[in-house]
């Protein structure tokens, strides 16, 4: 008979058994909401799920050639430990991919492979920051607050606004640069689906270079820029993705890119990401992640290397991917625009990039609604419309702004949900 330990183990939350850092670490609000949605769906409720930044394999399968390549690599026995900085063929393929698509030519020492973008971000924080150092980041943004907490950093948040697409300006960041050790930027931005303008990015980049020239003369550590561009292949309309280095090449010694296949190829579960940057930082990130064991599985690395070099296949897939993501974002945006024209309190920012739409349901103070959480619950309960409030991304005020993620829904689900949302808004407004 097996020994039943249930009564001996105690509760899931018991602070005296864990350290100070994890006691203060807040769990993911997005995953909490996603769990709530799964329960409703299991009960048979019709839900248009616009919460988690993931893809439904039914709606967005990974490239066939990539899936076949993974299977072939597994069959060939590529199942042992990969090198801690990544399989050589994949590192070479990533370098060729960046030179071919972004016009950035890096040396081999500048590329690191990891199990998706999350370990890369953690590696940047761990390699650059000491406890008490200052990290500056805009809000809303994804998870910077949690990574800063884990390394004991001081947070400086810059609250952005819809007029600038929730992107920071150089004027907003400038007062904080002298004290910062790390500046976190992301474009296209999770959660907003907006992109930073070339003018704003160039201005920020030039100020970082100026700051670092001062620090060099003073013998101080430089200000490092973490530029998360995991969604860069997904841009829409006339909006063009730009990198800080093409605008300000002098930023190269201070910029670390966060990237991978998770969003570009709907391959969130394949877990292959990478970072490119100055070798002095990349080599230390390799040491950190090597101890954590955060490398991508070897078979997947081998397959991704082959797929990235297949230019016709990658180009064709990305063209189709952009089209299918864009049509979903546009359907939501146009649906909200029609509601707004009808006098209903909703608006959204035209799609620019990523898989997200920023929408404001301006219902605070109406029908007794006081918080974004109450608006979220109303739309979920009455319209089967599931979305994530910007509070999950560090924005504290209840402004009615939400993230809508389209990777896991069909066009049919969106078209069916919009009339339900309109009916709820009309009911709230008494129309």
Beta strands, then each sheet from edge to edge (+ up, - down):
strand 1: 48-49
strand 2: 111-114
strand 3: 134-139
strand 4: 154-159
strand 5: 180-186
strand 6: 224-228
strand 7: 255-260
strand 8: 273-276
strand 9: 346-348
strand 10: 356-361
strand 11: 385-386
strand 12: 388-389
strand 13: 401-405
sheet 1: 1+ 11+
sheet 2: 2+ 8- 7+ 6+ 5+ 3+ 4+
sheet 3: 9+ 10- 13+ 12-
end
